[in-house]
Amino acid sequence: MNKFKKIIATLFSFLLIIAANAQDATTNADFMRSNGKIYVVVAVVVTILVGLLSYLISIDRKLSRLEKESNKN
């Protein structure tokens, strides 16, 4: 039970840190939006997510094929 309390306390402290820095995040987002850099950030994030999704789909297809082959034997 003591370990559970430590985990909850740690998570709560992380939430407090995030809440304390929320104002800076808004200011940074406005700054990046005014310079047009926010679109670069969004494009990079979307590219990474699409790459991860395509990688997961290819792994799923390979795994399905291997399962079918192992079931035949």
N, C-alpha and C positions, 0 to 999 in steps of 0.2 A: 504494500500500500504506500510505503514511503517513496518508492520509485515512481509511482503514479503521480504523487503530489509534485515531485520534482519536474516531471514532464509537463504537467499542467502549468506550473509556475514558469517554466522556460517558454512555453507557447504564449502565455499571457504577456511575458516581458517582450517577446518579439512583436506581438500585436501593438503594444504600447509604443515601441520604437517606430513601427510603421506609421502609426497614427501621428506621432510627433513630427515625422518627416513628410507628411502628406502635403503640407503647404509648399514645400520646396519642389515636390514632384509636379504640382500644378504650374508653378512658375517655370520650371524647365520645359514642360510640355508647351506652354505658351511661347516660350522663346524659340523652341525648335519649330513650332508651327509658323511663327512669323518669318523665319529664315527659309522655310520650305524643306527643312531637313527631316521633318516628321514623316514625309512621304518615303524618304530613303529608308528610314527605320521600319516603317510598315512593309515596304517591299522586301526587305531582308527577312523580317519575321515570317511573312507569307511564304517566301522561298524556302526557308528552313522547314516550315510546317508541311509544305507540299512535298519536299524531299523526304521527310520522315514518313509521311503517309504512303508515298510510293514505295519506300523501302519495306514498310510493314506489309503492304499488299504483296510485294514480290516474295517476301519470306513466307507469307501465308500460302501462296500458290505452290511454292517449292515444298513446303511441309505437307500440304494436301496430296501432292503428287507422290511424295515418299510414303505417306500412309497408305495410299492406294496400292503402291508397289509391294509394300510389306504385307498387306492383307492378301494379295494374290498368292504369295508363297506359303 
